[in-house]
Amino acid sequence: MATIQVRNVPDDVHRIYRMRAAAVGMSLQEYVLAELERNARLKTPAELVADVEARIRVEGMEGMTSTSSAAVVRADRDAH
């Protein structure tokens, strides 16, 4: 397993992560490792765009909409 060392972490950032780790009963190292693992599994905006473009190439525009996301959210809110 590889090792990462981070230097010059601002005091307030260190304090926040230390407090969050303590709140869930983890060491700072365990907590930061879990955060790194979780973040590494998230797709970047570029990866998301590539996935959508690949899906459109394979499946076509079926199921896609040109309606803005804001309009979809507004319609959903108005329905409730």
All heavy atoms as a GROMACS GRO file, in nm:
protein
  617
    1MET      N    1   0.084  -0.118   0.000
    1MET     CA    2   0.000   0.000   0.000
    1MET      C    3   0.089   0.124   0.000
    1MET      O    4   0.192   0.128   0.066
    1MET     CB    5  -0.091  -0.002   0.124
    1MET     CG    6  -0.207   0.092   0.112
    1MET     SD    7  -0.326   0.077   0.245
    1MET     CE    8  -0.420  -0.062   0.188
    2ALA      N    9   0.047   0.225  -0.072
    2ALA     CA   10   0.125   0.349  -0.086
    2ALA      C   11   0.104   0.442   0.033
    2ALA      O   12   0.010   0.427   0.109
    2ALA     CB   13   0.086   0.421  -0.214
    3THR      N   14   0.193   0.539   0.045
    3THR     CA   15   0.185   0.637   0.152
    3THR      C   16   0.178   0.776   0.090
    3THR      O   17   0.248   0.805  -0.006
    3THR     CB   18   0.310   0.630   0.242
    3THR    OG1   19   0.315   0.500   0.300
    3THR    CG2   20   0.306   0.734   0.351
    4ILE      N   21   0.092   0.860   0.147
    4ILE     CA   22   0.083   1.000   0.106
    4ILE      C   23   0.108   1.084   0.230
    4ILE      O   24   0.050   1.060   0.335
    4ILE     CB   25  -0.057   1.035   0.049
    4ILE    CG1   26  -0.084   0.957  -0.079
    4ILE    CG2   27  -0.070   1.184   0.027
    4ILE    CD1   28  -0.224   0.977  -0.134
    5GLN      N   29   0.195   1.183   0.217
    5GLN     CA   30   0.219   1.276   0.328
    5GLN      C   31   0.181   1.415   0.280
    5GLN      O   32   0.221   1.457   0.172
    5GLN     CB   33   0.367   1.272   0.368
    5GLN     CG   34   0.397   1.360   0.487
    5GLN     CD   35   0.543   1.348   0.530
    5GLN    OE1   36   0.630   1.313   0.450
    5GLN    NE2   37   0.568   1.379   0.655
    6VAL      N   38   0.100   1.484   0.359
    6VAL     CA   39   0.057   1.618   0.323
    6VAL      C   40   0.119   1.716   0.422
    6VAL      O   41   0.098   1.704   0.543
    6VAL     CB   42  -0.097   1.630   0.326
    6VAL    CG1   43  -0.141   1.770   0.288
    6VAL    CG2   44  -0.160   1.526   0.234
    7ARG      N   45   0.191   1.813   0.370
    7ARG     CA   46   0.256   1.912   0.454
    7ARG      C   47   0.180   2.044   0.446
    7ARG      O   48   0.106   2.069   0.352
    7ARG     CB   49   0.400   1.934   0.408
    7ARG     CG   50   0.487   1.812   0.421
    7ARG     CD   51   0.624   1.842   0.364
    7ARG     NE   52   0.702   1.721   0.352
    7ARG     CZ   53   0.790   1.679   0.440
    7ARG    NH1   54   0.813   1.748   0.549
    7ARG    NH2   55   0.856   1.567   0.421
    8ASN      N   56   0.205   2.128   0.542
    8ASN     CA   57   0.151   2.264   0.544
    8ASN      C   58  -0.002   2.269   0.541
    8ASN      O   59  -0.062   2.354   0.475
    8ASN     CB   60   0.209   2.348   0.429
    8ASN     CG   61   0.359   2.353   0.435
    8ASN    OD1   62   0.417   2.372   0.542
    8ASN    ND2   63   0.424   2.335   0.322
    9VAL      N   64  -0.066   2.176   0.613
    9VAL     CA   65  -0.212   2.179   0.625
    9VAL      C   66  -0.248   2.296   0.716
    9VAL      O   67  -0.197   2.305   0.828
    9VAL     CB   68  -0.264   2.046   0.684
    9VAL    CG1   69  -0.414   2.052   0.705
    9VAL    CG2   70  -0.225   1.928   0.595
   10PRO      N   71  -0.335   2.384   0.670
   10PRO     CA   72  -0.374   2.497   0.755
   10PRO      C   73  -0.433   2.447   0.887
   10PRO      O   74  -0.501   2.343   0.892
   10PRO     CB   75  -0.480   2.570   0.672
   10PRO     CG   76  -0.449   2.531   0.530
   10PRO     CD   77  -0.398   2.390   0.538
   11ASP      N   78  -0.406   2.521   0.995
   11ASP     CA   79  -0.451   2.480   1.128
   11ASP      C   80  -0.601   2.458   1.134
   11ASP      O   81  -0.648   2.361   1.196
   11ASP     CB   82  -0.411   2.584   1.233
   11ASP     CG   83  -0.261   2.587   1.257
   11ASP    OD1   84  -0.194   2.485   1.228
   11ASP    OD2   85  -0.212   2.690   1.307
   12ASP      N   86  -0.680   2.546   1.070
   12ASP     CA   87  -0.825   2.530   1.077
   12ASP      C   88  -0.872   2.405   1.005
   12ASP      O   89  -0.963   2.336   1.051
   12ASP     CB   90  -0.897   2.654   1.022
   12ASP     CG   91  -0.864   2.684   0.878
   12ASP    OD1   92  -0.751   2.656   0.833
   12ASP    OD2   93  -0.953   2.738   0.807
   13VAL      N   94  -0.808   2.370   0.895
   13VAL     CA   95  -0.844   2.248   0.822
   13VAL      C   96  -0.809   2.126   0.905
   13VAL      O   97  -0.888   2.031   0.919
   13VAL     CB   98  -0.773   2.243   0.684
   13VAL    CG1   99  -0.793   2.109   0.616
   13VAL    CG2  100  -0.821   2.357   0.596
   14HIS      N  101  -0.690   2.127   0.967
   14HIS     CA  102  -0.648   2.016   1.054
   14HIS      C  103  -0.746   1.999   1.170
   14HIS      O  104  -0.788   1.888   1.202
   14HIS     CB  105  -0.506   2.043   1.105
   14HIS     CG  106  -0.453   1.933   1.190
   14HIS    ND1  107  -0.460   1.934   1.328
   14HIS    CD2  108  -0.392   1.817   1.155
   14HIS    CE1  109  -0.405   1.824   1.375
   14HIS    NE2  110  -0.362   1.751   1.273
   15ARG      N  111  -0.785   2.109   1.230
   15ARG     CA  112  -0.879   2.106   1.343
   15ARG      C  113  -1.014   2.048   1.299
   15ARG      O  114  -1.072   1.965   1.368
   15ARG     CB  115  -0.895   2.247   1.399
   15ARG     CG  116  -0.979   2.255   1.525
   15ARG     CD  117  -0.982   2.393   1.590
   15ARG     NE  118  -0.974   2.508   1.499
   15ARG     CZ  119  -0.862   2.575   1.468
   15ARG    NH1  120  -0.746   2.539   1.519
   15ARG    NH2  121  -0.865   2.679   1.387
   16ILE      N  122  -1.064   2.089   1.184
   16ILE     CA  123  -1.193   2.040   1.134
   16ILE      C  124  -1.188   1.889   1.116
   16ILE      O  125  -1.277   1.816   1.161
   16ILE     CB  126  -1.231   2.110   1.003
   16ILE    CG1  127  -1.271   2.254   1.032
   16ILE    CG2  128  -1.343   2.036   0.931
   16ILE    CD1  129  -1.282   2.342   0.907
   17TYR      N  130  -1.084   1.839   1.049
   17TYR     CA  131  -1.075   1.695   1.025
   17TYR      C  132  -1.052   1.617   1.155
   17TYR      O  133  -1.105   1.508   1.172
   17TYR     CB  134  -0.966   1.664   0.922
   17TYR     CG  135  -1.017   1.679   0.781
   17TYR    CD1  136  -0.982   1.789   0.704
   17TYR    CD2  137  -1.104   1.586   0.726
   17TYR    CE1  138  -1.031   1.805   0.576
   17TYR    CE2  139  -1.154   1.601   0.598
   17TYR     CZ  140  -1.116   1.710   0.523
   17TYR     OH  141  -1.166   1.725   0.396
   18ARG      N  142  -0.976   1.675   1.247
   18ARG     CA  143  -0.955   1.610   1.376
   18ARG      C  144  -1.088   1.597   1.451
   18ARG      O  145  -1.119   1.492   1.507
   18ARG     CB  146  -0.854   1.690   1.458
   18ARG     CG  147  -0.791   1.615   1.571
   18ARG     CD  148  -0.673   1.690   1.631
   18ARG     NE  149  -0.674   1.832   1.601
   18ARG     CZ  150  -0.695   1.928   1.690
   18ARG    NH1  151  -0.714   1.900   1.815
   18ARG    NH2  152  -0.695   2.055   1.653
   19MET      N  153  -1.170   1.704   1.449
   19MET     CA  154  -1.299   1.702   1.517
   19MET      C  155  -1.395   1.604   1.450
   19MET      O  156  -1.468   1.531   1.517
   19MET     CB  157  -1.359   1.843   1.520
   19MET     CG  158  -1.284   1.937   1.614
   19MET     SD  159  -1.333   2.111   1.603
   19MET     CE  160  -1.509   2.103   1.607
   20ARG      N  161  -1.397   1.602   1.317
   20ARG     CA  162  -1.485   1.510   1.245
   20ARG      C  163  -1.446   1.365   1.273
   20ARG      O  164  -1.532   1.279   1.290
   20ARG     CB  165  -1.480   1.537   1.095
   20ARG     CG  166  -1.550   1.666   1.057
   20ARG     CD  167  -1.539   1.691   0.909
   20ARG     NE  168  -1.602   1.818   0.872
   20ARG     CZ  169  -1.597   1.872   0.752
   20ARG    NH1  170  -1.532   1.810   0.654
   20ARG    NH2  171  -1.656   1.986   0.728
   21ALA      N  172  -1.316   1.338   1.276
   21ALA     CA  173  -1.269   1.203   1.305
   21ALA      C  174  -1.311   1.161   1.446
   21ALA      O  175  -1.363   1.050   1.466
   21ALA     CB  176  -1.117   1.196   1.290
   22ALA      N  177  -1.291   1.249   1.541
   22ALA     CA  178  -1.328   1.218   1.679
   22ALA      C  179  -1.479   1.195   1.692
   22ALA      O  180  -1.523   1.106   1.766
   22ALA     CB  181  -1.285   1.331   1.772
   23ALA      N  182  -1.557   1.271   1.617
   23ALA     CA  183  -1.704   1.259   1.625
   23ALA      C  184  -1.753   1.122   1.580
   23ALA      O  185  -1.858   1.076   1.625
   23ALA     CB  186  -1.770   1.369   1.542
   24VAL      N  187  -1.678   1.056   1.493
   24VAL     CA  188  -1.719   0.924   1.445
   24VAL      C  189  -1.632   0.813   1.502
   24VAL      O  190  -1.637   0.699   1.457
   24VAL     CB  191  -1.723   0.917   1.290
   24VAL    CG1  192  -1.830   1.008   1.234
   24VAL    CG2  193  -1.588   0.947   1.229
   25GLY      N  194  -1.550   0.847   1.601
   25GLY     CA  195  -1.469   0.747   1.670
   25GLY      C  196  -1.355   0.691   1.587
   25GLY      O  197  -1.319   0.575   1.602
   26MET      N  198  -1.299   0.774   1.500
   26MET     CA  199  -1.188   0.730   1.416
   26MET      C  200  -1.065   0.814   1.447
   26MET      O  201  -1.076   0.926   1.497
   26MET     CB  202  -1.223   0.747   1.267
   26MET     CG  203  -1.341   0.665   1.221
   26MET     SD  204  -1.393   0.708   1.052
   26MET     CE  205  -1.275   0.615   0.957
   27SER      N  206  -0.949   0.757   1.414
   27SER     CA  207  -0.827   0.838   1.422
   27SER      C  208  -0.827   0.934   1.304
   27SER      O  209  -0.901   0.915   1.206
   27SER     CB  210  -0.702   0.748   1.416
   27SER     OG  211  -0.689   0.693   1.286
   28LEU      N  212  -0.747   1.037   1.313
   28LEU     CA  213  -0.736   1.132   1.203
   28LEU      C  214  -0.691   1.060   1.076
   28LEU      O  215  -0.745   1.082   0.967
   28LEU     CB  216  -0.638   1.244   1.238
   28LEU     CG  217  -0.615   1.350   1.131
   28LEU    CD1  218  -0.745   1.419   1.092
   28LEU    CD2  219  -0.512   1.452   1.181
   29GLN      N  220  -0.595   0.971   1.088
   29GLN     CA  221  -0.545   0.897   0.972
   29GLN      C  222  -0.655   0.812   0.910
   29GLN      O  223  -0.672   0.810   0.787
   29GLN     CB  224  -0.427   0.808   1.011
   29GLN     CG  225  -0.373   0.728   0.894
   29GLN     CD  226  -0.250   0.648   0.930
   29GLN    OE1  227  -0.173   0.687   1.017
   29GLN    NE2  228  -0.232   0.535   0.865
   30GLU      N  229  -0.732   0.740   0.992
   30GLU     CA  230  -0.842   0.658   0.940
   30GLU      C  231  -0.946   0.744   0.869
   30GLU      O  232  -0.994   0.708   0.762
   30GLU     CB  233  -0.911   0.582   1.054
   30GLU     CG  234  -0.829   0.473   1.117
   30GLU     CD  235  -0.892   0.420   1.244
   30GLU    OE1  236  -0.954   0.498   1.319
   30GLU    OE2  237  -0.880   0.299   1.267
   31TYR      N  238  -0.978   0.857   0.930
   31TYR     CA  239  -1.081   0.944   0.873
   31TYR      C  240  -1.037   1.002   0.739
   31TYR      O  241  -1.111   0.999   0.641
   31TYR     CB  242  -1.117   1.056   0.970
   31TYR     CG  243  -1.233   1.139   0.923
   31TYR    CD1  244  -1.363   1.097   0.948
   31TYR    CD2  245  -1.213   1.257   0.854
   31TYR    CE1  246  -1.471   1.171   0.904
   31TYR    CE2  247  -1.320   1.332   0.809
   31TYR     CZ  248  -1.449   1.289   0.834
   31TYR     OH  249  -1.556   1.362   0.789
   32VAL      N  250  -0.914   1.054   0.733
   32VAL     CA  251  -0.865   1.113   0.609
   32VAL      C  252  -0.852   1.006   0.501
   32VAL      O  253  -0.886   1.031   0.384
   32VAL     CB  254  -0.732   1.188   0.633
   32VAL    CG1  255  -0.670   1.233   0.501
   32VAL    CG2  256  -0.755   1.309   0.723
   33LEU      N  257  -0.810   0.887   0.534
   33LEU     CA  258  -0.802   0.778   0.437
   33LEU      C  259  -0.941   0.746   0.382
   33LEU      O  260  -0.959   0.730   0.260
   33LEU     CB  261  -0.738   0.654   0.498
   33LEU     CG  262  -0.731   0.531   0.406
   33LEU    CD1  263  -0.655   0.563   0.278
   33LEU    CD2  264  -0.670   0.414   0.480
   34ALA      N  265  -1.041   0.740   0.470
   34ALA     CA  266  -1.178   0.713   0.425
   34ALA      C  267  -1.227   0.825   0.332
   34ALA      O  268  -1.295   0.798   0.231
   34ALA     CB  269  -1.271   0.699   0.545
   35GLU      N  270  -1.193   0.949   0.364
   35GLU     CA  271  -1.232   1.062   0.278
   35GLU      C  272  -1.163   1.052   0.142
   35GLU      O  273  -1.226   1.078   0.038
   35GLU     CB  274  -1.195   1.195   0.345
   35GLU     CG  275  -1.287   1.235   0.457
   35GLU     CD  276  -1.426   1.271   0.406
   35GLU    OE1  277  -1.438   1.370   0.331
   35GLU    OE2  278  -1.520   1.199   0.439
   36LEU      N  279  -1.036   1.017   0.140
   36LEU     CA  280  -0.964   1.001   0.014
   36LEU      C  281  -1.026   0.890  -0.070
   36LEU      O  282  -1.044   0.906  -0.192
   36LEU     CB  283  -0.816   0.972   0.040
   36LEU     CG  284  -0.731   1.089   0.086
   36LEU    CD1  285  -0.593   1.039   0.130
   36LEU    CD2  286  -0.718   1.193  -0.024
   37GLU      N  287  -1.058   0.778  -0.006
   37GLU     CA  288  -1.120   0.666  -0.079
   37GLU      C  289  -1.255   0.707  -0.136
   37GLU      O  290  -1.286   0.677  -0.252
   37GLU     CB  291  -1.134   0.545   0.013
   37GLU     CG  292  -1.001   0.481   0.047
   37GLU     CD  293  -1.014   0.372   0.152
   37GLU    OE1  294  -1.115   0.367   0.225
   37GLU    OE2  295  -0.919   0.291   0.163
   38ARG      N  296  -1.336   0.774  -0.056
   38ARG     CA  297  -1.469   0.817  -0.102
   38ARG      C  298  -1.455   0.915  -0.218
   38ARG      O  299  -1.523   0.901  -0.321
   38ARG     CB  300  -1.546   0.883   0.014
   38ARG     CG  301  -1.687   0.926  -0.022
   38ARG     CD  302  -1.749   1.011   0.089
   38ARG     NE  303  -1.678   1.136   0.112
   38ARG     CZ  304  -1.689   1.244   0.035
   38ARG    NH1  305  -1.769   1.243  -0.070
   38ARG    NH2  306  -1.621   1.354   0.064
   39ASN      N  307  -1.366   1.010  -0.204
   39ASN     CA  308  -1.348   1.110  -0.308
   39ASN      C  309  -1.293   1.050  -0.437
   39ASN      O  310  -1.330   1.092  -0.547
   39ASN     CB  311  -1.257   1.223  -0.258
   39ASN     CG  312  -1.260   1.342  -0.350
   39ASN    OD1  313  -1.366   1.390  -0.388
   39ASN    ND2  314  -1.143   1.390  -0.386
   40ALA      N  315  -1.205   0.951  -0.425
   40ALA     CA  316  -1.146   0.888  -0.543
   40ALA      C  317  -1.251   0.815  -0.626
   40ALA      O  318  -1.235   0.800  -0.747
   40ALA     CB  319  -1.036   0.791  -0.501
   41ARG      N  320  -1.359   0.773  -0.563
   41ARG     CA  321  -1.466   0.701  -0.634
   41ARG      C  322  -1.565   0.795  -0.704
   41ARG      O  323  -1.644   0.750  -0.785
   41ARG     CB  324  -1.538   0.609  -0.538
   41ARG     CG  325  -1.452   0.490  -0.497
   41ARG     CD  326  -1.523   0.397  -0.400
   41ARG     NE  327  -1.438   0.284  -0.366
   41ARG     CZ  328  -1.347   0.283  -0.270
   41ARG    NH1  329  -1.327   0.391  -0.197
   41ARG    NH2  330  -1.274   0.177  -0.245
   42LEU      N  331  -1.560   0.923  -0.671
   42LEU     CA  332  -1.648   1.020  -0.735
   42LEU      C  333  -1.594   1.050  -0.874
   42LEU      O  334  -1.474   1.058  -0.895
   42LEU     CB  335  -1.655   1.149  -0.654
   42LEU     CG  336  -1.713   1.140  -0.513
   42LEU    CD1  337  -1.699   1.275  -0.443
   42LEU    CD2  338  -1.858   1.096  -0.519
   43LYS      N  339  -1.686   1.070  -0.968
   43LYS     CA  340  -1.643   1.105  -1.103
   43LYS      C  341  -1.621   1.254  -1.113
   43LYS      O  342  -1.692   1.333  -1.052
   43LYS     CB  343  -1.748   1.060  -1.204
   43LYS     CG  344  -1.758   0.910  -1.213
   43LYS     CD  345  -1.850   0.868  -1.322
   43LYS     CE  346  -1.852   0.716  -1.331
   43LYS     NZ  347  -1.925   0.668  -1.444
   44THR      N  348  -1.523   1.291  -1.193
   44THR     CA  349  -1.499   1.432  -1.220
   44THR      C  350  -1.605   1.481  -1.319
   44THR      O  351  -1.668   1.399  -1.388
   44THR     CB  352  -1.360   1.454  -1.283
   44THR    OG1  353  -1.358   1.393  -1.413
   44THR    CG2  354  -1.249   1.398  -1.195
   45PRO      N  355  -1.625   1.612  -1.330
   45PRO     CA  356  -1.719   1.662  -1.431
   45PRO      C  357  -1.684   1.612  -1.572
   45PRO      O  358  -1.773   1.574  -1.648
   45PRO     CB  359  -1.707   1.814  -1.419
   45PRO     CG  360  -1.671   1.835  -1.275
   45PRO     CD  361  -1.579   1.720  -1.242
   46ALA      N  362  -1.558   1.607  -1.606
   46ALA     CA  363  -1.516   1.560  -1.738
   46ALA      C  364  -1.553   1.412  -1.758
   46ALA      O  365  -1.596   1.372  -1.867
   46ALA     CB  366  -1.366   1.580  -1.757
   47GLU      N  367  -1.538   1.331  -1.652
   47GLU     CA  368  -1.576   1.190  -1.662
   47GLU      C  369  -1.726   1.174  -1.679
   47GLU      O  370  -1.772   1.088  -1.755
   47GLU     CB  371  -1.528   1.114  -1.538
   47GLU     CG  372  -1.377   1.098  -1.530
   47GLU     CD  373  -1.328   1.049  -1.396
   47GLU    OE1  374  -1.396   1.071  -1.292
   47GLU    OE2  375  -1.221   0.989  -1.393
   48LEU      N  376  -1.804   1.256  -1.609
   48LEU     CA  377  -1.949   1.252  -1.623
   48LEU      C  378  -1.992   1.288  -1.764
   48LEU      O  379  -2.078   1.222  -1.824
   48LEU     CB  380  -2.017   1.345  -1.522
   48LEU     CG  381  -2.009   1.301  -1.376
   48LEU    CD1  382  -2.061   1.412  -1.286
   48LEU    CD2  383  -2.086   1.174  -1.355
   49VAL      N  384  -1.932   1.393  -1.820
   49VAL     CA  385  -1.963   1.434  -1.957
   49VAL      C  386  -1.928   1.322  -2.054
   49VAL      O  387  -2.006   1.289  -2.144
   49VAL     CB  388  -1.889   1.565  -1.994
   49VAL    CG1  389  -1.896   1.592  -2.143
   49VAL    CG2  390  -1.946   1.681  -1.915
   50ALA      N  391  -1.812   1.260  -2.036
   50ALA     CA  392  -1.771   1.150  -2.124
   50ALA      C  393  -1.869   1.034  -2.115
   50ALA      O  394  -1.903   0.972  -2.216
   50ALA     CB  395  -1.630   1.104  -2.089
   51ASP      N  396  -1.918   1.004  -1.993
   51ASP     CA  397  -2.015   0.896  -1.976
   51ASP      C  398  -2.145   0.927  -2.049
   51ASP      O  399  -2.203   0.840  -2.115
   51ASP     CB  400  -2.046   0.873  -1.828
   51ASP     CG  401  -1.933   0.804  -1.753
   51ASP    OD1  402  -1.835   0.760  -1.818
   51ASP    OD2  403  -1.943   0.795  -1.629
   52VAL      N  404  -2.193   1.050  -2.037
   52VAL     CA  405  -2.317   1.089  -2.105
   52VAL      C  406  -2.298   1.083  -2.256
   52VAL      O  407  -2.384   1.031  -2.329
   52VAL     CB  408  -2.363   1.229  -2.059
   52VAL    CG1  409  -2.478   1.280  -2.146
   52VAL    CG2  410  -2.405   1.226  -1.913
   53GLU      N  411  -2.186   1.135  -2.305
   53GLU     CA  412  -2.160   1.132  -2.448
   53GLU      C  413  -2.153   0.988  -2.500
   53GLU      O  414  -2.207   0.957  -2.607
   53GLU     CB  415  -2.032   1.208  -2.481
   53GLU     CG  416  -2.047   1.358  -2.465
   53GLU     CD  417  -1.917   1.434  -2.480
   53GLU    OE1  418  -1.808   1.372  -2.470
   53GLU    OE2  419  -1.925   1.557  -2.500
   54ALA      N  420  -2.090   0.899  -2.424
   54ALA     CA  421  -2.082   0.759  -2.464
   54ALA      C  422  -2.221   0.696  -2.465
   54ALA      O  423  -2.255   0.619  -2.555
   54ALA     CB  424  -1.990   0.682  -2.370
   55ARG      N  425  -2.301   0.728  -2.366
   55ARG     CA  426  -2.437   0.674  -2.359
   55ARG      C  427  -2.520   0.722  -2.478
   55ARG      O  428  -2.594   0.645  -2.537
   55ARG     CB  429  -2.503   0.718  -2.229
   55ARG     CG  430  -2.643   0.666  -2.212
   55ARG     CD  431  -2.701   0.704  -2.079
   55ARG     NE  432  -2.844   0.685  -2.080
   55ARG     CZ  433  -2.927   0.736  -1.994
   55ARG    NH1  434  -2.881   0.809  -1.895
   55ARG    NH2  435  -3.056   0.715  -2.003
   56ILE      N  436  -2.505   0.850  -2.514
   56ILE     CA  437  -2.577   0.903  -2.630
   56ILE      C  438  -2.533   0.832  -2.757
   56ILE      O  439  -2.616   0.798  -2.842
   56ILE     CB  440  -2.558   1.056  -2.641
   56ILE    CG1  441  -2.633   1.126  -2.527
   56ILE    CG2  442  -2.607   1.107  -2.776
   56ILE    CD1  443  -2.604   1.274  -2.514
   57ARG      N  444  -2.402   0.807  -2.772
   57ARG     CA  445  -2.353   0.738  -2.891
   57ARG      C  446  -2.411   0.597  -2.902
   57ARG      O  447  -2.445   0.551  -3.009
   57ARG     CB  448  -2.200   0.730  -2.890
   57ARG     CG  449  -2.131   0.856  -2.937
   57ARG     CD  450  -1.982   0.833  -2.963
   57ARG     NE  451  -1.909   0.783  -2.848
   57ARG     CZ  452  -1.862   0.860  -2.749
   57ARG    NH1  453  -1.882   0.990  -2.751
   57ARG    NH2  454  -1.794   0.807  -2.650
   58VAL      N  455  -2.423   0.528  -2.788
   58VAL     CA  456  -2.471   0.390  -2.787
   58VAL      C  457  -2.623   0.383  -2.794
   58VAL      O  458  -2.680   0.307  -2.872
   58VAL     CB  459  -2.420   0.316  -2.660
   58VAL    CG1  460  -2.485   0.180  -2.646
   58VAL    CG2  461  -2.268   0.303  -2.664
   59GLU      N  462  -2.691   0.464  -2.713
   59GLU     CA  463  -2.836   0.453  -2.698
   59GLU      C  464  -2.913   0.558  -2.777
   59GLU      O  465  -3.035   0.550  -2.785
   59GLU     CB  466  -2.874   0.464  -2.549
   59GLU     CG  467  -2.812   0.356  -2.464
   59GLU     CD  468  -2.841   0.374  -2.316
   59GLU    OE1  469  -2.933   0.452  -2.282
   59GLU    OE2  470  -2.772   0.311  -2.235
   60GLY      N  471  -2.844   0.658  -2.829
   60GLY     CA  472  -2.913   0.767  -2.897
   60GLY      C  473  -2.972   0.863  -2.795
   60GLY      O  474  -2.944   0.855  -2.676
   61MET      N  475  -3.054   0.953  -2.844
   61MET     CA  476  -3.112   1.056  -2.758
   61MET      C  477  -3.235   1.008  -2.681
   61MET      O  478  -3.295   1.084  -2.606
   61MET     CB  479  -3.147   1.180  -2.840
   61MET     CG  480  -3.024   1.256  -2.890
   61MET     SD  481  -2.920   1.321  -2.758
   61MET     CE  482  -3.026   1.448  -2.692
   62GLU      N  483  -3.272   0.883  -2.698
   62GLU     CA  484  -3.387   0.827  -2.626
   62GLU      C  485  -3.370   0.846  -2.475
   62GLU      O  486  -3.268   0.810  -2.419
   62GLU     CB  487  -3.402   0.679  -2.658
   62GLU     CG  488  -3.522   0.613  -2.594
   62GLU     CD  489  -3.654   0.658  -2.656
   62GLU    OE1  490  -3.655   0.696  -2.774
   62GLU    OE2  491  -3.754   0.654  -2.583
   63GLY      N  492  -3.465   0.904  -2.412
   63GLY     CA  493  -3.458   0.925  -2.269
   63GLY      C  494  -3.389   1.054  -2.228
   63GLY      O  495  -3.390   1.092  -2.112
   64MET      N  496  -3.330   1.124  -2.324
   64MET     CA  497  -3.267   1.252  -2.296
   64MET      C  498  -3.370   1.363  -2.319
   64MET      O  499  -3.466   1.346  -2.392
   64MET     CB  500  -3.146   1.275  -2.388
   64MET     CG  501  -3.038   1.173  -2.374
   64MET     SD  502  -2.958   1.189  -2.214
   64MET     CE  503  -2.844   1.054  -2.221
   65THR      N  504  -3.348   1.474  -2.255
   65THR     CA  505  -3.440   1.586  -2.270
   65THR      C  506  -3.361   1.715  -2.291
   65THR      O  507  -3.249   1.728  -2.242
   65THR     CB  508  -3.533   1.601  -2.148
   65THR    OG1  509  -3.619   1.711  -2.169
   65THR    CG2  510  -3.456   1.621  -2.019
   66SER      N  511  -3.420   1.807  -2.362
   66SER     CA  512  -3.355   1.936  -2.382
   66SER      C  513  -3.406   2.038  -2.281
   66SER      O  514  -3.364   2.153  -2.280
   66SER     CB  515  -3.379   1.987  -2.524
   66SER     OG  516  -3.518   2.002  -2.547
   67THR      N  517  -3.497   1.996  -2.192
   67THR     CA  518  -3.549   2.082  -2.088
   67THR      C  519  -3.438   2.113  -1.988
   67THR      O  520  -3.359   2.025  -1.952
   67THR     CB  521  -3.666   2.014  -2.014
   67THR    OG1  522  -3.764   1.974  -2.109
   67THR    CG2  523  -3.728   2.104  -1.911
   68SER      N  524  -3.433   2.236  -1.942
   68SER     CA  525  -3.329   2.272  -1.845
   68SER      C  526  -3.353   2.200  -1.713
   68SER      O  527  -3.467   2.172  -1.676
   68SER     CB  528  -3.325   2.423  -1.823
   68SER     OG  529  -3.432   2.464  -1.741
   69SER      N  530  -3.246   2.174  -1.642
   69SER     CA  531  -3.259   2.109  -1.512
   69SER      C  532  -3.338   2.196  -1.415
   69SER      O  533  -3.413   2.144  -1.332
   69SER     CB  534  -3.122   2.074  -1.455
   69SER     OG  535  -3.042   2.190  -1.444
   70ALA      N  536  -3.323   2.327  -1.426
   70ALA     CA  537  -3.398   2.418  -1.339
   70ALA      C  538  -3.548   2.402  -1.363
   70ALA      O  539  -3.628   2.402  -1.268
   70ALA     CB  540  -3.356   2.562  -1.363
   71ALA      N  541  -3.588   2.386  -1.489
   71ALA     CA  542  -3.730   2.368  -1.521
   71ALA      C  543  -3.781   2.235  -1.466
   71ALA      O  544  -3.894   2.227  -1.416
   71ALA     CB  545  -3.752   2.374  -1.672
   72VAL      N  546  -3.700   2.132  -1.473
   72VAL     CA  547  -3.740   2.002  -1.419
   72VAL      C  548  -3.757   2.010  -1.267
   72VAL      O  549  -3.855   1.959  -1.212
   72VAL     CB  550  -3.635   1.892  -1.458
   72VAL    CG1  551  -3.664   1.762  -1.385
   72VAL    CG2  552  -3.633   1.873  -1.608
   73VAL      N  553  -3.663   2.075  -1.199
   73VAL     CA  554  -3.671   2.090  -1.053
   73VAL      C  555  -3.795   2.172  -1.017
   73VAL      O  556  -3.869   2.137  -0.924
   73VAL     CB  557  -3.543   2.153  -0.997
   73VAL    CG1  558  -3.560   2.192  -0.850
   73VAL    CG2  559  -3.425   2.059  -1.014
   74ARG      N  560  -3.819   2.281  -1.088
   74ARG     CA  561  -3.936   2.366  -1.061
   74ARG      C  562  -4.065   2.287  -1.080
   74ARG      O  563  -4.156   2.293  -0.997
   74ARG     CB  564  -3.933   2.490  -1.152
   74ARG     CG  565  -4.057   2.577  -1.146
   74ARG     CD  566  -4.097   2.629  -1.008
   74ARG     NE  567  -3.989   2.696  -0.939
   74ARG     CZ  568  -3.979   2.702  -0.805
   74ARG    NH1  569  -4.070   2.648  -0.727
   74ARG    NH2  570  -3.879   2.764  -0.749
   75ALA      N  571  -4.074   2.210  -1.187
   75ALA     CA  572  -4.195   2.130  -1.212
   75ALA      C  573  -4.216   2.028  -1.101
   75ALA      O  574  -4.329   2.007  -1.056
   75ALA     CB  575  -4.185   2.061  -1.348
   76ASP      N  576  -4.108   1.967  -1.054
   76ASP     CA  577  -4.119   1.870  -0.946
   76ASP      C  578  -4.165   1.937  -0.818
   76ASP      O  579  -4.250   1.884  -0.746
   76ASP     CB  580  -3.984   1.800  -0.924
   76ASP     CG  581  -3.992   1.693  -0.818
   76ASP    OD1  582  -4.069   1.597  -0.836
   76ASP    OD2  583  -3.921   1.707  -0.715
   77ARG      N  584  -4.111   2.053  -0.788
   77ARG     CA  585  -4.152   2.126  -0.666
   77ARG      C  586  -4.298   2.169  -0.675
   77ARG      O  587  -4.372   2.160  -0.577
   77ARG     CB  588  -4.062   2.249  -0.646
   77ARG     CG  589  -3.924   2.214  -0.601
   77ARG     CD  590  -3.839   2.338  -0.582
   77ARG     NE  591  -3.705   2.301  -0.540
   77ARG     CZ  592  -3.602   2.383  -0.546
   77ARG    NH1  593  -3.616   2.506  -0.590
   77ARG    NH2  594  -3.483   2.343  -0.506
   78ASP      N  595  -4.339   2.215  -0.792
   78ASP     CA  596  -4.477   2.258  -0.810
   78ASP      C  597  -4.576   2.142  -0.798
   78ASP      O  598  -4.690   2.160  -0.758
   78ASP     CB  599  -4.495   2.327  -0.946
   78ASP     CG  600  -4.423   2.462  -0.952
   78ASP    OD1  601  -4.385   2.514  -0.844
   78ASP    OD2  602  -4.405   2.513  -1.064
   79ALA      N  603  -4.530   2.022  -0.829
   79ALA     CA  604  -4.617   1.904  -0.823
   79ALA      C  605  -4.642   1.858  -0.680
   79ALA      O  606  -4.735   1.781  -0.655
   79ALA     CB  607  -4.555   1.789  -0.905
   80HIS      N  608  -4.563   1.906  -0.586
   80HIS     CA  609  -4.578   1.860  -0.446
   80HIS      C  610  -4.636   1.965  -0.361
   80HIS      O  611  -4.640   2.061  -0.332
   80HIS     CB  612  -4.444   1.813  -0.390
   80HIS     CG  613  -4.393   1.693  -0.459
   80HIS    ND1  614  -4.305   1.700  -0.564
   80HIS    CD2  615  -4.420   1.561  -0.444
   80HIS    CE1  616  -4.279   1.580  -0.608
   80HIS    NE2  617  -4.347   1.492  -0.537
   0.00000   0.00000   0.00000
